Amino acid sequence: TAVTNADIIGGIDVATGAYEGLELLDQVFPLFRLVPGIVLAPGWSDDPEVAAVMVAKSGNINGHFRCIALTDVPTSEAGKYTDVPSWKETNAYTSSRQVVCWPKVTLSDDIFHLSTQLVGVICRTDAENDDIPYTSPSNKTLQANGAVLADGAEVILGPDQAAYLNGQGVITALNFVGGWKAWGNRTGAYPAVTDPKDAFLPIRRMFDWISNTLVLKFWEKVDYPVSRRLIDTVVDSANIWLNGLAARGFILGGRVEFIEDENPETDLMDGIIRFHVYVTPPSPAREIAFVVE
């Protein structure tokens, strides 16, 4: 109870220069050589001010890395599933880097924010796929046996209601075939944004993962002499890596090109090289239909 949203948001202490709260994301990689993949603040991410900072920080870590933020809709303010889209829009939970969760879930007598359970599902799913985030956490088992509001009132959703929430960019919990599952593939940007790389959670995460990995792979090439040999080395090495991902089914295809029009001589003379990455991760099969004749 002594913690406030200001503690979570944090900042940089003017007197000491110390990083606090979400500003500490910028210290994760320098200290531990780990790139943050998910920003999580269960119990606080249903505060629009905290959520806005989570999203902002997830889009720019150390000036080079990007990830997603898992946020919750407060069930005390959105008590019915039909209330959730309006709350989401009013409070700007609409970023392509944002996952919006509703309601809460229970396991025995314990109540969890859905974002707490969802991050476990995401990490377990990634671990089962060589830590490559190409598979959606949707339709994966939650460690839960019920869905509730903040006051403990039971929430019962059928596939139609869950699909309605998914269609509004909200991930929920569904007890249908196979028990309690996380349900939904969309980021908070949907339905206003329909571009797959921004609207589908696994595709958004794959774009970030590929971008982050390229930074890590080629950081050692920074400050090499600008030459055709350097350019060819980066292009060839990156394409070999992408071809390997495609062969294993993690992407449908990808390539890296050095495009002359994107690299004016003035930039090359100033030591700036741009590479264009084309990549297509697989979309989740969010709807499977059988036509029986």
C-alpha atoms as one frame of an Amber mdcrd trajectory, in Angstrom:
protein
   0.000   0.000   0.000   3.029   2.269   0.317   3.651   2.018  -3.447   2.167
   4.667  -5.750   1.865   4.949  -9.512   4.694   7.509  -9.364   6.988   4.752
  -8.031   6.138   2.547 -11.011   6.499   5.350 -13.563   9.727   6.517 -11.957
  12.137   8.829 -13.728  15.699  10.084 -13.315  16.597  11.671  -9.986  17.846
  15.182 -10.734  20.180  15.254  -7.756  21.757  11.794  -8.017  21.099  10.809
 -11.622  19.658   7.499 -10.380  17.158   5.696 -12.589  13.864   4.727 -10.961
  10.711   2.837 -11.965  10.209   2.166 -15.652  13.325   4.192 -16.504  15.279
   1.175 -15.245  14.426  -0.623 -18.498  17.363   1.219 -20.034  19.707  -0.408
 -17.515  18.658  -4.016 -18.121  20.861  -4.673 -21.141  23.967  -2.780 -19.937
  23.835  -4.712 -16.647  22.674  -8.174 -17.698  23.074  -8.407 -21.511  19.379
  -9.304 -21.795  16.972  -7.479 -24.089  13.604  -6.850 -22.379  10.867  -8.659
 -24.292   7.775  -7.766 -22.276   6.970  -4.870 -19.949   4.648  -5.951 -17.159
   3.136  -4.130 -14.163   0.191  -6.174 -12.859  -1.887  -4.189 -10.402  -0.720
  -0.928 -11.989  -1.152  -1.377 -15.739  -4.888  -0.703 -15.404  -3.894   2.881
 -14.527  -3.899   4.780 -17.855  -0.974   6.953 -16.775   1.189   3.950 -15.936
   0.095   2.113 -19.087   1.018   5.094 -21.275   4.559   5.143 -19.855   4.865
   1.360 -20.219   3.988   1.635 -23.893   6.301   4.598 -24.460   9.258   2.840
 -22.819   8.620  -0.433 -24.657   8.986   1.357 -27.985  12.445   2.752 -27.276
  14.840   0.851 -25.018  18.430   2.106 -25.125  17.543   3.796 -28.412  17.823
   0.429 -30.222  15.474  -2.214 -28.802  11.681  -2.580 -28.819   9.175  -4.858
 -27.108   5.515  -5.014 -26.016   3.623  -4.025 -22.869   0.911  -6.148 -21.228
  -1.855  -4.055 -19.686  -5.157  -4.709 -17.955  -8.566  -3.058 -18.118  -9.877
  -2.396 -14.569 -12.834  -4.671 -13.926 -14.065  -2.231 -11.299 -14.749   0.288
 -14.091 -15.620  -2.098 -16.921 -17.845  -4.668 -15.252 -19.466  -6.070 -18.414
 -17.690  -7.285 -21.525 -19.639  -4.725 -23.561 -18.149  -1.931 -21.415 -14.556
  -2.855 -22.244 -14.184  -1.402 -25.778 -15.452   2.010 -24.690 -13.085   2.106
 -21.700 -10.214   0.980 -23.921 -10.794   3.767 -26.451 -11.489   6.468 -23.866
  -8.252   5.705 -22.036  -6.116   5.279 -25.189  -5.208   1.628 -24.718  -4.728
   1.547 -28.468  -1.036   1.070 -29.210   0.330  -1.625 -31.497   2.860  -2.300
 -28.726   0.113  -2.838 -26.181  -1.778  -5.960 -25.204  -5.105  -5.226 -23.510
  -6.436  -7.872 -21.078  -9.870  -8.358 -19.430 -11.136  -9.647 -16.947  -9.268
 -11.201 -13.984  -8.868 -14.960 -13.474  -8.880 -17.234 -10.440  -7.059 -20.367
  -9.371  -8.630 -21.835  -6.251  -8.921 -18.868  -3.866  -6.319 -16.700  -5.596
  -7.256 -13.907  -8.001  -4.833 -12.871 -10.732  -4.706 -10.006 -13.175  -5.028
 -11.598 -16.601  -1.746  -9.982 -17.681   0.029 -11.996 -14.957  -1.307 -15.252
 -16.353  -0.857 -14.204 -19.970   2.851 -13.444 -19.558   3.328 -16.974 -18.235
   1.542 -18.391 -21.270   3.648 -16.232 -23.618   6.935 -17.260 -22.014   5.983
 -20.948 -21.954   4.913 -20.810 -25.609   8.151 -19.065 -26.614  10.226 -21.616
 -24.699   8.520 -24.450 -26.586   9.583 -22.789 -29.867  13.297 -22.157 -29.273
  12.469 -18.788 -27.676  11.252 -17.455 -31.025   7.925 -15.593 -30.554   6.207
 -16.628 -33.775   3.354 -18.545 -32.123   0.377 -16.755 -30.608  -0.424 -17.344
 -26.920  -4.100 -17.557 -27.884  -5.806 -20.912 -27.280  -3.013 -21.906 -24.879
  -3.837 -23.148 -21.388  -4.092 -20.734 -18.475  -3.364 -21.811 -14.908  -6.881
 -20.798 -13.968 -10.260 -22.265 -13.125 -12.459 -19.188 -13.380 -12.859 -15.592
 -14.571 -13.969 -12.840 -12.205 -14.323  -9.128 -11.607 -12.448  -7.229  -8.915
 -15.233  -7.904  -6.410 -15.121 -11.649  -7.087 -18.278 -11.760  -9.231 -18.027
 -14.559 -11.783 -17.626 -13.721 -15.474 -18.987 -16.238 -17.966 -18.081 -15.713
 -21.623 -18.990 -17.862 -24.580 -17.085 -17.905 -27.872 -19.335 -15.175 -29.277
 -18.627 -12.781 -26.419 -14.916 -13.623 -26.492 -14.849 -13.025 -30.254 -16.496
  -9.650 -29.695 -13.714  -8.654 -27.306 -11.066  -9.980 -29.707 -12.656  -7.908
 -32.452 -12.115  -4.843 -30.279  -8.424  -5.573 -29.662  -8.860  -7.219 -26.257
  -7.444 -10.562 -25.103  -9.644 -12.486 -22.675 -10.026 -15.862 -20.963 -12.314
 -18.522 -22.431 -13.504 -21.809 -20.959 -14.651 -23.800 -23.955 -12.909 -26.740
 -25.642  -9.970 -27.942 -23.550 -10.574 -25.871 -20.425  -9.465 -22.352 -19.602
  -7.433 -20.748 -22.385  -6.033 -17.334 -23.226  -8.136 -16.118 -26.148  -7.224
 -13.472 -28.714  -4.419 -12.484 -31.076  -4.895  -8.744 -31.456  -2.922  -5.820
 -30.113  -4.630  -2.779 -28.658  -4.310  -1.000 -32.015  -7.045  -3.193 -33.516
  -9.642  -2.566 -34.960  -8.579   0.984 -35.871  -5.347  -0.437 -37.324  -5.565
  -3.570 -39.471  -1.998  -3.808 -40.808  -0.984  -7.361 -39.710   2.406  -6.255
 -38.357   0.637  -3.862 -35.986  -2.633  -5.694 -35.359  -1.450  -9.276 -34.692
   0.436  -9.862 -31.434   2.794 -12.625 -32.690   3.661 -10.683 -35.853   4.355
  -7.508 -33.848   6.588  -9.517 -31.524   8.396 -11.187 -34.438   9.136  -7.837
 -36.060  10.577  -6.609 -32.773  12.523  -9.823 -32.195  14.031  -9.785 -35.676
  14.925  -6.109 -35.363  16.481  -6.608 -31.928  18.407  -9.678 -33.082  19.843
  -7.850 -36.105  21.104  -5.105 -33.781  22.815  -7.701 -31.582  24.243  -9.674
 -34.518  25.789  -6.720 -36.309  26.754  -4.389 -33.457  30.344  -5.626 -33.844
  30.386  -4.213 -37.383  29.788  -0.648 -36.169  32.799   1.572 -36.974  34.231
  -0.808 -39.566  35.400   1.042 -42.701  32.475   1.698 -45.053  33.116  -0.480
 -48.100  31.398  -2.809 -50.500  32.932  -5.695 -48.581  31.258  -4.588 -45.337
  27.906  -4.157 -47.086  28.099  -7.577 -48.745  29.106  -9.224 -45.466  26.073
  -7.846 -43.657  23.664  -8.674 -46.500  24.965 -12.227 -46.947  25.077 -13.032
 -43.239  21.613 -11.604 -42.566  20.106 -13.491 -45.499  21.630 -16.776 -44.343
  20.028 -16.226 -40.936  16.615 -15.348 -42.414  16.766 -18.335 -44.755  17.344
 -20.536 -41.721  14.286 -19.075 -39.992  12.213 -19.697 -43.122  13.450 -23.293
 -43.444  12.318 -23.980 -39.879   8.905 -22.363 -40.424   9.431 -19.410 -38.070
   8.859 -17.010 -40.972   7.282 -17.534 -44.389  10.131 -15.691 -46.064  12.594
 -12.857 -45.603  15.530 -11.061 -47.155  17.852  -8.131 -46.564  18.864  -5.753
 -49.335  21.174  -2.782 -49.711  19.165  -0.367 -51.859  21.183   2.425 -53.457
  18.288   4.905 -53.494  18.066   4.585 -49.708  21.804   5.228 -49.323  22.752
   8.588 -50.834  26.480   9.260 -51.223  26.314  12.009 -48.613  25.115   9.494
 -46.002  27.723   6.913 -46.964  30.414   9.590 -46.727  29.039  10.440 -43.274
  29.313   6.788 -42.206  25.598   5.893 -42.386  24.508   2.628 -44.029  20.885
   1.522 -44.355  19.711  -2.023 -44.995  16.135  -2.842 -45.995  14.642  -5.911
 -44.308  11.675  -7.695 -45.879  10.058 -10.345 -43.688   6.717 -12.132 -43.335
   5.987 -14.051 -40.136   2.960 -16.381 -40.287  -0.389 -14.993 -39.176  -2.320
 -16.937 -36.522  -5.191 -19.029 -37.918  -7.766 -17.090 -35.949 -10.700 -18.552
 -37.845 -11.099 -22.015 -39.364 -14.277 -22.715 -41.297 -15.653 -25.994 -42.668
 -18.142 -25.948 -45.503 -20.099 -29.196 -45.398 -22.063 -30.181 -48.475
